[in-house]
Amino acid sequence: MSMFSFLFLAALAVSFAVELWLSHRQVAYVRAHRNAVPDAFKETISLEAHQKAADYTTDKVHLGNIDRIVSVLILLLFTFGGGIDVVNRFWTEFELSPLITGVAVILSTMLLINLLELPISIYQTFVIEERYGFNRNTPKQFAIDLLLQTGLSLLIGGPLLALILWIMQSVGTYWWLVAWSIVMVFSILMSWAFPTFIAPLFNKFTPLQDETLKKRIETLLDRCGFQSKGIFVMDGSRRSGHGNAYFTGIGDSKRIVFFDTLMNSLNHDELEAVLAHELGHFRRRHVLKMLVASAVITLIGFALLGWLSGQEWFYSGLGVSSQSDALALLLFMLVAPVFATFLQPIIAYFQRRHEFEADDFAAAYTNPGHLISALVKLYRDNASTLTPDPLYSAFHYSHPPASIRIANLSAKSA
């Protein structure tokens, strides 16, 4: 084995061990606090709901560990196990052009990996979610969604992948800069197209019918200086009992979306406060900041790929006997997440800070107590644990833990 092989395996082992250790801490911490509702929630969350959240969290963590083990085995199978070499030889025998062969190798490898990971997704939906009363999906709908997602990936991702490989083969030394520019333009285009053309393929979006609520929301939008293409209710209950709200799109395609499950759970005051929180992300430019951060990380990634693609040890060190632009891109896509694991707590930190800023914005434009009561209902209805392990949440949570978030909002209403 080469030095790079040992480096990759060491990073994989460390990231895997850290994740298992954090998962163990999470389960132990949640179980230790299972039989007592935190003081801040004793008046609003029953012991039964608290215990349901603890058990749901524990089951999800256990399944996450199984998923992690399966993912590691699949990664090793396709690298050191020779899986990529087998797929590459299969397509090479057809004597197609290097571009078509490269696209076929990448797409078929990713398809095989998704198929191997499919049982975890099925178990999550039809066992875990079903056990706790959240699943509304059917095997037929699950299959339709899977086929639609796969078709869109091929229809949209295939041409983009072909374009990137063509750039790698044709542009020269600084191909990675051109490829990065293409990917960023594509990301912005997808942000514009998603709410209008893609999301409606999976869910039904109905304009908000409640005129009283609609008027309140429009008044809030005016106060916040936010323009949108409309306020919509999404049939989230078609697949899940979980509730949520978000705004999506850029430019003229911006729209506000409430899950129907959320509409059924919250009153008008609470819905307005939740929307104010979402608008806080817009007004504090969180979407733009995350887009810039993503652009910088992606640029670094493409620059690194531009260097690695010309290094023989990059291929041989990962168990691949051939060299090509497509194989370099495929290997980078598979291996980069292993090293990116160590960036996770940094990213999560900034995401949580953004949530605090959005909460502060909501508290300035609506009654903080309304957002508190909305969040408590969401914690209860979504079976979100009120007692996560501090280290686990610092590493994984994009939102502040419930007790810290509620305390921050309570201070605003004092």
WOKA-V511798 format. One record per backbone hydrogen bond with DSSP energy under -1.0 kcal/mol. NH is the residue of the N-H (numbers start at 1). CO is the residue of the C=O. E is the energy in kcal/mol with one decimal. If there is no record, write none. Layout:
nh=NH co=CO e=E
nh=NH co=CO e=E
//
This chain:
nh=6 co=2 e=-1.8
nh=7 co=3 e=-2.3
nh=8 co=4 e=-2.8
nh=9 co=5 e=-2.6
nh=10 co=6 e=-2.4
nh=11 co=7 e=-2.4
nh=12 co=8 e=-2.6
nh=13 co=9 e=-2.6
nh=14 co=10 e=-2.7
nh=15 co=11 e=-2.6
nh=16 co=12 e=-2.3
nh=17 co=13 e=-2.7
nh=18 co=14 e=-2.8
nh=19 co=15 e=-2.2
nh=20 co=16 e=-2.3
nh=21 co=17 e=-2.5
nh=22 co=18 e=-2.7
nh=23 co=19 e=-2.4
nh=24 co=20 e=-2.4
nh=25 co=21 e=-2.2
nh=26 co=22 e=-2.5
nh=27 co=23 e=-2.5
nh=28 co=24 e=-2.4
nh=29 co=25 e=-2.7
nh=30 co=26 e=-2.7
nh=31 co=27 e=-2.5
nh=32 co=28 e=-2.0
nh=33 co=29 e=-1.2
nh=34 co=31 e=-1.3
nh=36 co=33 e=-1.1
nh=41 co=38 e=-2.2
nh=42 co=39 e=-1.0
nh=44 co=41 e=-1.3
nh=45 co=41 e=-2.9
nh=50 co=46 e=-2.3
nh=51 co=47 e=-2.5
nh=52 co=48 e=-2.1
nh=53 co=49 e=-2.2
nh=54 co=50 e=-1.9
nh=55 co=51 e=-2.5
nh=56 co=52 e=-2.6
nh=57 co=53 e=-2.5
nh=58 co=54 e=-2.3
nh=59 co=55 e=-2.5
nh=60 co=56 e=-2.2
nh=61 co=57 e=-2.3
nh=62 co=58 e=-2.4
nh=63 co=59 e=-2.3
nh=64 co=60 e=-2.4
nh=65 co=61 e=-2.0
nh=66 co=62 e=-1.8
nh=67 co=63 e=-2.7
nh=68 co=64 e=-2.2
nh=69 co=65 e=-2.3
nh=70 co=66 e=-2.6
nh=71 co=67 e=-2.5
nh=72 co=68 e=-2.1
nh=73 co=69 e=-2.3
nh=74 co=70 e=-2.6
nh=75 co=71 e=-2.4
nh=76 co=72 e=-2.4
nh=77 co=73 e=-2.3
nh=78 co=74 e=-2.2
nh=79 co=75 e=-1.3
nh=81 co=76 e=-2.7
nh=82 co=79 e=-1.7
nh=83 co=77 e=-2.0
nh=84 co=78 e=-2.1
nh=86 co=82 e=-2.1
nh=87 co=83 e=-2.2
nh=88 co=84 e=-2.8
nh=89 co=85 e=-2.6
nh=90 co=86 e=-2.1
nh=91 co=87 e=-2.0
nh=92 co=88 e=-2.1
nh=93 co=89 e=-1.6
nh=94 co=91 e=-1.1
nh=95 co=92 e=-1.9
nh=101 co=97 e=-2.9
nh=102 co=98 e=-2.4
nh=103 co=99 e=-2.3
nh=104 co=100 e=-2.5
nh=105 co=101 e=-2.5
nh=106 co=102 e=-2.2
nh=107 co=103 e=-2.7
nh=108 co=104 e=-2.4
nh=109 co=105 e=-1.9
nh=110 co=106 e=-2.4
nh=111 co=107 e=-2.2
nh=112 co=108 e=-2.3
nh=113 co=109 e=-2.3
nh=114 co=110 e=-2.3
nh=115 co=111 e=-2.1
nh=116 co=112 e=-2.2
nh=117 co=113 e=-1.6
nh=121 co=117 e=-1.1
nh=122 co=118 e=-2.4
nh=123 co=119 e=-2.5
nh=124 co=120 e=-2.5
nh=125 co=121 e=-2.2
nh=126 co=122 e=-2.9
nh=127 co=123 e=-1.7
nh=128 co=123 e=-1.9
nh=129 co=124 e=-2.6
nh=131 co=127 e=-2.5
nh=132 co=128 e=-1.4
nh=133 co=130 e=-1.4
nh=134 co=129 e=-2.7
nh=135 co=129 e=-1.2
nh=136 co=239 e=-2.6
nh=137 co=239 e=-1.0
nh=142 co=138 e=-2.9
nh=143 co=139 e=-2.3
nh=144 co=140 e=-2.4
nh=145 co=141 e=-2.7
nh=146 co=142 e=-2.2
nh=147 co=143 e=-2.5
nh=148 co=144 e=-2.6
nh=149 co=145 e=-2.8
nh=150 co=146 e=-2.4
nh=151 co=147 e=-2.6
nh=152 co=148 e=-2.6
nh=153 co=149 e=-2.3
nh=154 co=150 e=-2.1
nh=155 co=151 e=-2.7
nh=156 co=152 e=-3.1
nh=157 co=153 e=-1.5
nh=160 co=156 e=-1.3
nh=161 co=157 e=-2.8
nh=162 co=158 e=-2.5
nh=163 co=159 e=-2.3
nh=164 co=160 e=-2.3
nh=165 co=161 e=-2.5
nh=166 co=162 e=-2.3
nh=167 co=163 e=-2.3
nh=168 co=164 e=-2.4
nh=169 co=165 e=-1.9
nh=170 co=166 e=-1.8
nh=171 co=167 e=-2.3
nh=175 co=172 e=-1.7
nh=178 co=174 e=-1.2
nh=179 co=175 e=-2.9
nh=180 co=176 e=-2.1
nh=181 co=177 e=-1.8
nh=182 co=178 e=-2.2
nh=183 co=179 e=-2.4
nh=184 co=180 e=-2.3
nh=185 co=181 e=-2.2
nh=186 co=182 e=-2.4
nh=187 co=183 e=-2.4
nh=188 co=184 e=-2.2
nh=189 co=185 e=-2.4
nh=190 co=186 e=-2.5
nh=191 co=187 e=-2.0
nh=192 co=188 e=-1.6
nh=193 co=189 e=-2.4
nh=194 co=190 e=-2.9
nh=197 co=193 e=-3.1
nh=199 co=194 e=-2.9
nh=201 co=198 e=-1.9
nh=202 co=199 e=-1.8
nh=203 co=199 e=-2.0
nh=206 co=233 e=-2.6
nh=208 co=231 e=-2.7
nh=214 co=210 e=-2.8
nh=215 co=211 e=-2.3
nh=216 co=212 e=-1.9
nh=217 co=213 e=-2.6
nh=218 co=214 e=-2.6
nh=219 co=215 e=-2.1
nh=220 co=216 e=-2.2
nh=221 co=217 e=-2.8
nh=222 co=218 e=-2.0
nh=223 co=219 e=-2.1
nh=224 co=220 e=-2.0
nh=226 co=221 e=-2.6
nh=229 co=254 e=-4.1
nh=232 co=256 e=-3.1
nh=233 co=206 e=-3.0
nh=234 co=258 e=-3.0
nh=235 co=204 e=-1.5
nh=236 co=234 e=-2.5
nh=238 co=235 e=-1.7
nh=239 co=236 e=-1.8
nh=240 co=236 e=-2.2
nh=241 co=134 e=-1.8
nh=246 co=257 e=-2.4
nh=248 co=255 e=-2.3
nh=253 co=250 e=-2.1
nh=254 co=251 e=-1.1
nh=255 co=248 e=-2.2
nh=256 co=230 e=-2.3
nh=257 co=246 e=-3.2
nh=258 co=232 e=-2.6
nh=259 co=244 e=-2.5
nh=260 co=234 e=-2.4
nh=263 co=259 e=-1.9
nh=264 co=260 e=-1.7
nh=266 co=262 e=-2.4
nh=271 co=267 e=-2.6
nh=272 co=268 e=-2.3
nh=273 co=269 e=-1.8
nh=274 co=270 e=-2.5
nh=275 co=271 e=-2.3
nh=276 co=272 e=-2.2
nh=277 co=273 e=-1.9
nh=278 co=274 e=-2.0
nh=279 co=275 e=-2.8
nh=280 co=276 e=-1.7
nh=281 co=277 e=-1.1
nh=282 co=278 e=-1.1
nh=283 co=279 e=-3.0
nh=284 co=280 e=-2.3
nh=285 co=282 e=-1.5
nh=286 co=281 e=-2.5
nh=289 co=285 e=-2.4
nh=290 co=286 e=-2.7
nh=291 co=287 e=-2.0
nh=292 co=288 e=-2.5
nh=293 co=289 e=-2.5
nh=294 co=290 e=-2.6
nh=295 co=291 e=-2.3
nh=296 co=292 e=-2.3
nh=297 co=293 e=-2.5
nh=298 co=294 e=-2.7
nh=299 co=295 e=-2.3
nh=300 co=296 e=-2.4
nh=301 co=297 e=-2.4
nh=302 co=298 e=-2.6
nh=303 co=299 e=-2.5
nh=304 co=300 e=-2.5
nh=305 co=301 e=-2.5
nh=306 co=302 e=-2.6
nh=307 co=303 e=-1.4
nh=308 co=304 e=-2.9
nh=309 co=305 e=-2.6
nh=310 co=307 e=-1.2
nh=311 co=308 e=-2.1
nh=314 co=311 e=-1.1
nh=316 co=312 e=-2.2
nh=317 co=313 e=-2.0
nh=318 co=315 e=-1.5
nh=319 co=316 e=-1.6
nh=320 co=315 e=-2.4
nh=328 co=324 e=-2.2
nh=329 co=325 e=-2.4
nh=330 co=326 e=-2.6
nh=331 co=327 e=-2.8
nh=332 co=328 e=-2.2
nh=333 co=329 e=-2.2
nh=334 co=330 e=-1.8
nh=335 co=331 e=-2.6
nh=336 co=332 e=-2.5
nh=338 co=335 e=-1.5
nh=340 co=336 e=-2.4
nh=342 co=339 e=-1.2
nh=343 co=340 e=-1.9
nh=344 co=341 e=-1.1
nh=347 co=343 e=-2.3
nh=348 co=344 e=-2.8
nh=349 co=345 e=-1.8
nh=350 co=346 e=-1.7
nh=351 co=347 e=-2.1
nh=352 co=348 e=-2.5
nh=353 co=349 e=-2.1
nh=354 co=350 e=-2.0
nh=355 co=351 e=-1.7
nh=356 co=352 e=-2.1
nh=357 co=353 e=-2.1
nh=358 co=354 e=-2.4
nh=359 co=355 e=-2.4
nh=360 co=356 e=-2.5
nh=361 co=357 e=-2.0
nh=362 co=358 e=-2.4
nh=363 co=359 e=-2.6
nh=364 co=360 e=-1.3
nh=365 co=361 e=-1.3
nh=366 co=362 e=-2.3
nh=370 co=367 e=-1.3
nh=371 co=367 e=-1.1
nh=372 co=368 e=-2.3
nh=373 co=369 e=-2.4
nh=374 co=370 e=-1.9
nh=375 co=371 e=-2.7
nh=376 co=372 e=-2.5
nh=377 co=373 e=-1.9
nh=378 co=374 e=-2.2
nh=379 co=375 e=-3.0
nh=380 co=376 e=-2.4
nh=381 co=377 e=-3.5
nh=382 co=378 e=-2.4
nh=384 co=379 e=-2.4
nh=393 co=389 e=-2.8
nh=394 co=390 e=-2.0
nh=395 co=391 e=-1.6
nh=396 co=392 e=-2.5
nh=397 co=393 e=-1.8
nh=405 co=401 e=-2.5
nh=406 co=402 e=-2.8
nh=407 co=403 e=-2.0
nh=408 co=404 e=-1.9
nh=409 co=405 e=-1.9
nh=410 co=406 e=-2.7
nh=411 co=407 e=-1.8
nh=413 co=409 e=-1.2
//
